[in-house]
Amino acid sequence: MINILTYTFSQKSNHKNNDIAKNYFIIKPELTKKLDAAGQHFVDEGKLSGGVSMIMHQDKVIYQKAFGMQSIEEQQPMQMNSLFRIASMTKPMMTVALLMLVEEGKISLDDKAEKWLPQFATIKVLEQDGSLVTPKTPVTIKHLLMHTSGTRSRADAWFRKNNIDPSKATSLKEYVNILLQVPLINHPGEGFNYAMNNDIVARIIEIITKKNFGAFMKERLFMPLGMNNTWWIVPEKEVNRLTSIYLYKDGKQVLVEGKEPIQSEFPRGNGQLVASAEDYMKFIQLLLNDGVYKGKRLIKKELIDIMTTDMLPKSIPLKVGNTIFPNTGFGLSVAINSGANKEKWLSQPILFENLFQHLPHGSYLYPASPILTGG
């Protein structure tokens, strides 16, 4: 479980008077107390060991609070600068980096993946009757970013049954080569399957730029955004800030992973990043400001719009593991809340398990993570 809740209910104001707009959202003391209590409630229920809450309006953090424990065993309280394993929230960042290359004309979302990875030219689809057939349509970059490519998660039984182990890879290139040894689970565009698609796109970024994926991310995204507390391998001097991971089981928090500095032996697009809540909020600012951060444009608004637009056919349910997300579509590496409205948002009780369903229409996030991004 990722012990971080980063709320970004920032919305663009329609006020013509900038002075009014700047003061449009003010957190009053009584509301601050309610927000404090809401965060602490998840800890008191035992659903979270701890977390960080932040609310931003018009590029200004108007509320922030650390609650609970960073490490239960060490009785170390959560801090605002605590570091979190942000897992699948790596995916949207990788996607923005890829879209920068789209803007430069180096790749198109409609390009066939086989243009850079020839394995896709011969990959097959495993039908339900056990037969292997040629895909009805080639896998594209858009399929990969929407998880409709048909590629399999490395947890898929096919890997184990065929003695194929992606975890033995020592580089992103080797890792992706192993992933592409198995047949697709469905024809491209005909199903949503949470898999290692973003790792595949990260490898394509390496091929296009002739740079290590991690170096490219640092150069094009982390440094411009001032994300100085974001790493795949946490520096030794910063390890004490790393939050422990717990699993809520039988009414209590069970330690899964402690202060392990190495999240991945090589940078990946699917996950494994570590970041502070403040760092991730900087990335969220970039999205909410349509590609602009502190007055500097890093990516075109039109590409952010595409990324955060629901493109998943209504006939395809968004399902991650055994969890189905109702009224939820999918853009490029982000889920889109397509069903909530203000009345439902305000009147329904907010539970940890269904926070996303309480956000306004058009909010977006990655569904496998309790980090909420958008608004």
Backbone torsions as a table, in degrees:
resi	resn	phi	psi	omega
1	MET	NA	133.5	178.2
2	ILE	-87.6	117.6	-174.7
3	ASN	-89.3	64.4	179.2
4	ILE	-149.2	136.1	174.1
5	LEU	-127.3	108.3	-179.3
6	THR	-112.5	100.8	-178.6
7	TYR	-86.9	137.2	176.2
8	THR	-134.3	74.4	-179.4
9	PHE	-83.2	28.3	178.4
10	SER	-69.6	132.8	176.4
11	GLN	-133.2	148.8	179.9
12	LYS	-70.9	129.5	-178.6
13	SER	-81.8	142.8	177.1
14	ASN	-93.9	1.6	-178.4
15	HIS	-66.7	132.3	177.5
16	LYS	-77.3	-29.4	179.4
17	ASN	-84.3	110.3	-175.8
18	ASN	-62.4	-33.2	179.5
19	ASP	-64.3	-39.2	176.9
20	ILE	-67.0	-43.3	-177.6
21	ALA	-60.7	-41.1	-177.4
22	LYS	-63.7	-29.4	-178.1
23	ASN	-103.4	14.2	-173.9
24	TYR	-64.3	-37.8	177.9
25	PHE	-112.7	117.1	175.9
26	ILE	-127.8	125.3	178.9
27	ILE	-84.1	108.8	179.4
28	LYS	-80.2	156.1	-177.5
29	PRO	-53.2	-40.0	-178.6
30	GLU	-67.0	-33.7	177.4
31	LEU	-73.0	-37.8	176.9
32	THR	-57.3	-42.7	179.5
33	LYS	-62.5	-39.6	179.2
34	LYS	-67.1	-40.3	178.4
35	LEU	-66.0	-42.2	176.6
36	ASP	-57.9	-44.8	-178.1
37	ALA	-66.4	-35.6	-179.3
38	ALA	-65.1	-43.3	178.2
39	GLY	-65.6	-44.7	-179.2
40	GLN	-65.7	-28.9	-179.6
41	HIS	-58.8	-41.7	179.7
42	PHE	-64.1	-34.7	177.7
43	VAL	-71.0	-46.0	-178.9
44	ASP	-62.4	-32.8	176.8
45	GLU	-72.2	-15.9	-177.3
46	GLY	87.6	3.0	-178.6
47	LYS	-75.5	-27.2	177.8
48	LEU	-130.3	144.0	170.5
49	SER	-77.3	-31.4	179.2
50	GLY	178.2	175.8	-179.5
51	GLY	-175.6	-179.6	177.2
52	VAL	-131.2	128.4	175.9
53	SER	-110.6	137.9	176.6
54	MET	-140.5	141.4	173.2
55	ILE	-127.3	130.6	-178.8
56	MET	-121.2	142.6	173.4
57	HIS	-137.8	124.7	177.5
58	GLN	50.1	54.0	174.6
59	ASP	68.3	12.3	179.4
60	LYS	-124.8	130.3	176.1
61	VAL	-74.8	116.7	-177.4
62	ILE	-104.7	-7.2	174.5
63	TYR	-155.8	136.1	173.1
64	GLN	-153.1	143.4	-176.4
65	LYS	-157.9	132.4	171.4
66	ALA	-101.2	136.8	-178.5
67	PHE	-142.0	155.5	179.2
68	GLY	77.5	-156.5	-173.0
69	MET	-115.5	139.5	171.8
70	GLN	-76.9	-35.9	174.7
71	SER	-142.7	116.2	179.4
72	ILE	-67.3	-43.4	-176.7
73	GLU	-61.8	-39.2	-178.1
74	GLU	-92.8	1.2	-176.8
75	GLN	50.3	46.5	-179.2
76	GLN	-101.3	112.4	-177.7
77	PRO	-63.5	150.0	174.2
78	MET	-66.3	141.1	178.9
79	GLN	-121.8	162.1	178.6
80	MET	-64.7	-26.6	179.9
81	ASN	-99.3	14.9	176.8
82	SER	-61.1	151.5	-178.8
83	LEU	-103.2	139.0	-177.6
84	PHE	-122.6	143.8	169.7
85	ARG	-76.7	106.0	-170.6
86	ILE	-88.5	-0.7	168.7
87	ALA	47.0	-121.6	-173.1
88	SER	-68.1	-10.3	174.6
89	MET	-73.3	-1.9	168.7
90	THR	-67.5	-33.8	-173.1
91	LYS	-57.4	-49.7	179.1
92	PRO	-60.4	-35.2	178.9
93	MET	-66.1	-44.1	176.9
94	MET	-59.3	-38.5	-177.7
95	THR	-66.8	-41.3	176.8
96	VAL	-61.6	-40.4	178.1
97	ALA	-61.6	-41.4	178.1
98	LEU	-64.7	-40.5	-179.4
99	LEU	-65.9	-25.9	173.9
100	MET	-63.1	-37.2	177.3
101	LEU	-72.3	-31.4	174.2
102	VAL	-62.4	-44.8	179.6
103	GLU	-60.9	-33.4	-179.4
104	GLU	-82.7	-1.2	177.7
105	GLY	78.9	14.3	-177.3
106	LYS	-87.6	-12.5	-179.9
107	ILE	-161.2	154.7	176.4
108	SER	-122.8	148.2	177.9
109	LEU	-63.1	-23.9	-179.5
110	ASP	-91.8	-0.8	177.2
111	ASP	-63.1	145.2	173.9
112	LYS	-73.6	137.6	-179.7
113	ALA	-62.2	-27.5	-177.7
114	GLU	-66.4	-14.6	177.4
115	LYS	-59.7	-33.4	179.8
116	TRP	-111.3	-27.6	-179.6
117	LEU	-123.3	94.3	-174.2
118	PRO	-60.8	-15.7	178.2
119	GLN	-59.4	-29.8	-178.7
120	PHE	-67.7	-20.8	-179.3
121	ALA	-69.9	-23.6	-177.1
122	THR	-118.2	1.9	-178.2
123	ILE	-66.6	147.3	-178.0
124	LYS	-114.1	166.9	174.3
125	VAL	-107.8	130.9	176.7
126	LEU	-88.3	111.2	179.9
127	GLU	-77.7	166.2	-178.5
128	GLN	-63.8	-25.3	179.1
129	ASP	-84.4	3.7	177.9
130	GLY	92.0	-4.5	-179.7
131	SER	-81.3	151.6	177.7
132	LEU	-105.9	123.6	-176.2
133	VAL	-128.6	161.3	176.6
134	THR	-73.2	136.2	178.2
135	PRO	-56.6	142.9	179.3
136	LYS	-64.2	-30.5	179.8
137	THR	-143.0	146.3	-179.9
138	PRO	-65.1	150.2	174.5
139	VAL	-70.9	130.4	178.2
140	THR	-110.9	170.6	176.4
141	ILE	-61.0	-39.7	178.8
142	LYS	-62.7	-41.8	176.1
143	HIS	-56.1	-43.5	-178.1
144	LEU	-64.0	-46.3	-177.1
145	LEU	-72.2	-19.7	177.8
146	MET	-98.2	1.6	-178.3
147	HIS	59.1	32.8	175.3
148	THR	-113.3	17.7	-177.1
149	SER	-76.3	-23.8	-176.1
150	GLY	94.2	-4.2	178.0
151	THR	-66.3	156.7	-174.1
152	ARG	-100.7	149.5	171.4
153	SER	-69.5	149.7	179.7
154	ARG	-68.5	-10.3	174.8
155	ALA	-84.0	-5.2	-179.6
156	ASP	-61.6	139.2	-177.1
157	ALA	-59.8	-23.9	-178.3
158	TRP	-57.5	-40.5	-179.8
159	PHE	-61.0	-47.3	-177.7
160	ARG	-66.6	-43.9	-177.9
161	LYS	-64.0	-29.8	-177.8
162	ASN	-103.9	13.7	175.8
163	ASN	55.2	43.5	177.3
164	ILE	-111.8	120.0	-173.2
165	ASP	-121.7	99.1	179.9
166	PRO	-63.4	-25.1	-176.1
167	SER	-66.6	-12.6	179.1
168	LYS	-81.8	-7.6	-177.9
169	ALA	-66.5	145.7	179.2
170	THR	-113.7	2.2	177.5
171	SER	-151.5	162.0	178.5
172	LEU	-64.0	-38.1	178.4
173	LYS	-59.2	-48.7	-179.4
174	GLU	-65.9	-39.6	-179.0
175	TYR	-60.6	-47.6	-179.1
176	VAL	-67.5	-38.2	177.0
177	ASN	-59.0	-37.6	178.1
178	ILE	-69.7	-43.3	-179.2
179	LEU	-58.3	-34.8	-174.9
180	LEU	-88.3	12.1	174.7
181	GLN	-84.2	-9.4	-175.2
182	VAL	-108.9	153.1	-179.4
183	PRO	-72.6	158.8	176.9
184	LEU	-69.1	152.1	-178.9
185	ILE	-87.0	-21.2	176.1
186	ASN	-154.3	165.0	176.6
187	HIS	-67.4	140.3	-179.0
188	PRO	-52.7	131.5	178.7
189	GLY	85.5	-1.5	-175.7
190	GLU	-108.7	1.1	179.1
191	GLY	-164.7	154.8	176.6
192	PHE	-102.7	122.0	179.7
193	ASN	-136.2	112.8	-179.5
194	TYR	-66.3	110.1	-173.4
195	ALA	-142.1	-157.6	-172.8
196	MET	-97.3	31.9	-175.4
197	ASN	-57.0	-40.0	-176.5
198	ASN	-70.3	-26.9	172.5
199	ASP	-65.6	-38.7	179.4
200	ILE	-64.7	-43.5	178.7
201	VAL	-66.8	-35.6	177.2
202	ALA	-60.7	-39.0	177.4
203	ARG	-66.0	-37.9	177.4
204	ILE	-63.6	-37.8	176.1
205	ILE	-59.8	-42.4	178.1
206	GLU	-60.8	-42.5	-178.2
207	ILE	-65.5	-42.3	-178.7
208	ILE	-68.0	-46.0	-172.9
209	THR	-89.1	-15.6	-175.3
210	LYS	59.7	32.5	178.2
211	LYS	-128.2	152.8	171.0
212	ASN	-59.6	138.1	-176.0
213	PHE	-57.4	-42.3	179.8
214	GLY	-63.1	-40.4	178.9
215	ALA	-65.7	-39.2	178.4
216	PHE	-64.0	-44.6	179.6
217	MET	-62.1	-41.6	180.0
218	LYS	-64.4	-43.4	-177.1
219	GLU	-69.1	-43.6	-171.1
220	ARG	-94.5	-20.2	-174.7
221	LEU	-128.3	-56.2	-173.7
222	PHE	-63.3	-48.3	-178.6
223	MET	-67.4	-46.5	178.0
224	PRO	-59.9	-30.6	-179.4
225	LEU	-90.5	-3.7	-177.8
226	GLY	68.5	31.7	179.2
227	MET	-85.4	79.6	-175.2
228	ASN	-89.2	1.0	179.2
229	ASN	-122.8	43.5	-179.2
230	THR	-132.8	121.7	-176.3
231	TRP	-148.5	158.0	165.1
232	TRP	-87.3	-32.0	175.1
233	ILE	-121.7	115.8	-176.1
234	VAL	-73.0	127.9	177.2
235	PRO	-57.9	146.2	-175.8
236	GLU	-54.7	-39.8	-177.1
237	LYS	-70.2	-13.1	-177.9
238	GLU	-106.3	-2.9	-174.0
239	VAL	-60.3	-31.2	-177.8
240	ASN	-65.7	-16.1	178.6
241	ARG	-87.6	-7.1	-174.1
242	LEU	-77.0	126.2	180.0
243	THR	-75.9	146.9	175.2
244	SER	-80.0	154.2	178.3
245	ILE	-103.1	133.4	-179.9
246	TYR	-126.4	152.3	174.4
247	LEU	-112.2	126.7	178.4
248	TYR	-78.7	110.4	-174.7
249	LYS	-142.8	131.3	179.4
250	ASP	52.5	40.7	174.8
251	GLY	78.3	12.8	179.1
252	LYS	-147.4	165.2	179.8
253	GLN	-88.7	123.0	-179.8
254	VAL	-109.5	126.0	-177.5
255	LEU	-64.8	129.0	177.0
256	VAL	-106.4	-44.5	-178.1
257	GLU	-151.7	134.6	-179.9
258	GLY	-98.5	-135.6	-174.9
259	LYS	-85.7	68.0	178.1
260	GLU	-94.1	110.8	-172.8
261	PRO	-71.9	-27.9	-176.6
262	ILE	-93.0	108.5	179.2
263	GLN	-86.6	-30.3	179.5
264	SER	-157.5	141.8	179.1
265	GLU	-69.3	-18.1	178.1
266	PHE	-146.5	148.6	-179.5
267	PRO	-60.8	137.0	-178.8
268	ARG	-128.9	154.3	178.8
269	GLY	-88.5	-18.0	-176.2
270	ASN	-79.7	-28.8	-176.0
271	GLY	175.2	-154.8	173.3
272	GLN	81.7	-4.1	177.9
273	LEU	-73.7	152.0	172.3
274	VAL	-118.5	137.0	-179.3
275	ALA	-154.5	160.3	171.2
276	SER	-85.4	160.4	177.7
277	ALA	-62.1	-37.8	179.0
278	GLU	-62.3	-42.1	178.5
279	ASP	-62.5	-45.7	-177.4
280	TYR	-66.9	-32.0	177.1
281	MET	-62.7	-32.3	177.4
282	LYS	-62.8	-41.1	177.7
283	PHE	-65.4	-40.6	179.0
284	ILE	-62.3	-39.2	176.1
285	GLN	-55.5	-42.1	180.0
286	LEU	-58.8	-42.5	179.5
287	LEU	-68.0	-47.2	-176.9
288	LEU	-66.2	-27.8	178.9
289	ASN	-94.1	19.8	174.0
290	ASP	58.5	37.7	175.1
291	GLY	98.1	5.7	-179.9
292	VAL	-112.3	136.0	175.3
293	TYR	-131.3	121.9	-178.8
294	LYS	49.7	46.1	174.8
295	GLY	82.3	-4.4	-178.9
296	LYS	-110.9	127.8	179.3
297	ARG	-82.0	125.2	178.3
298	LEU	-102.6	-22.9	-178.2
299	ILE	-158.1	149.3	-177.3
300	LYS	-64.1	142.7	177.0
301	LYS	-56.9	-39.9	-176.5
302	GLU	-59.6	-33.0	-179.3
303	LEU	-76.5	-34.9	173.6
304	ILE	-65.2	-38.4	178.2
305	ASP	-61.4	-43.6	178.8
306	ILE	-63.5	-44.8	-178.9
307	MET	-57.4	-39.5	-173.4
308	THR	-102.1	21.6	176.2
309	THR	-103.7	134.4	178.8
310	ASP	-68.0	117.2	178.5
311	MET	-120.6	6.1	-179.0
312	LEU	-80.2	124.1	178.4
313	PRO	-55.4	141.3	-178.3
314	LYS	-60.7	-21.5	-179.3
315	SER	-76.0	-11.5	-178.0
316	ILE	-107.7	113.1	178.6
317	PRO	-73.8	144.7	176.0
318	LEU	-87.5	110.2	-176.1
319	LYS	-131.7	128.2	176.2
320	VAL	-119.6	113.8	-173.5
321	GLY	64.8	-124.5	178.1
322	ASN	-100.1	6.9	-176.3
323	THR	-100.2	123.3	175.0
324	ILE	-100.0	132.1	179.9
325	PHE	-101.0	103.0	-179.1
326	PRO	-71.2	153.8	178.4
327	ASN	52.4	36.7	-176.4
328	THR	-131.3	127.9	176.1
329	GLY	-105.8	-164.2	-178.3
330	PHE	-150.3	136.6	174.9
331	GLY	-104.2	-128.7	176.4
332	LEU	-103.4	98.6	179.6
333	SER	69.5	11.5	175.4
334	VAL	-136.0	142.9	173.8
335	ALA	-84.7	148.5	-177.5
336	ILE	-119.5	123.1	177.8
337	ASN	-76.6	111.8	-173.8
338	SER	-108.6	-0.7	-173.4
339	GLY	-120.6	-20.9	-175.3
340	ALA	-72.0	148.4	172.8
341	ASN	-130.2	171.1	-173.0
342	LYS	-61.0	-40.4	-177.8
343	GLU	-63.6	-45.1	179.5
344	LYS	-64.9	-40.8	-177.3
345	TRP	-60.1	-41.5	-176.6
346	LEU	-82.0	-30.3	-170.6
347	SER	-91.8	-23.4	-176.1
348	GLN	-83.1	144.5	175.5
349	PRO	-66.7	135.8	-177.9
350	ILE	-89.7	119.5	178.5
351	LEU	-114.1	152.6	179.9
352	PHE	-57.4	-37.0	-174.4
353	GLU	-71.4	-20.3	-174.5
354	ASN	-132.8	35.4	-179.4
355	LEU	-55.4	-40.4	-175.0
356	PHE	-61.4	-32.6	-177.4
357	GLN	-70.4	-8.9	-178.8
358	HIS	-100.4	0.2	178.9
359	LEU	-84.4	155.2	-179.7
360	PRO	-61.9	157.1	176.8
361	HIS	-51.9	133.3	178.0
362	GLY	94.2	-5.9	176.7
363	SER	-66.2	155.6	-177.8
364	TYR	-143.3	154.1	179.6
365	LEU	-168.6	177.4	170.2
366	TYR	-94.0	126.7	-168.4
367	PRO	-66.4	-20.4	-177.2
368	ALA	-84.7	1.8	-174.7
369	SER	-129.1	144.3	177.1
370	PRO	-83.0	14.3	173.2
371	ILE	-84.5	126.1	-177.3
372	LEU	-103.5	128.1	-178.2
373	THR	-128.9	118.6	174.4
374	GLY	130.8	-174.9	178.4
375	GLY	150.8	NA	NA
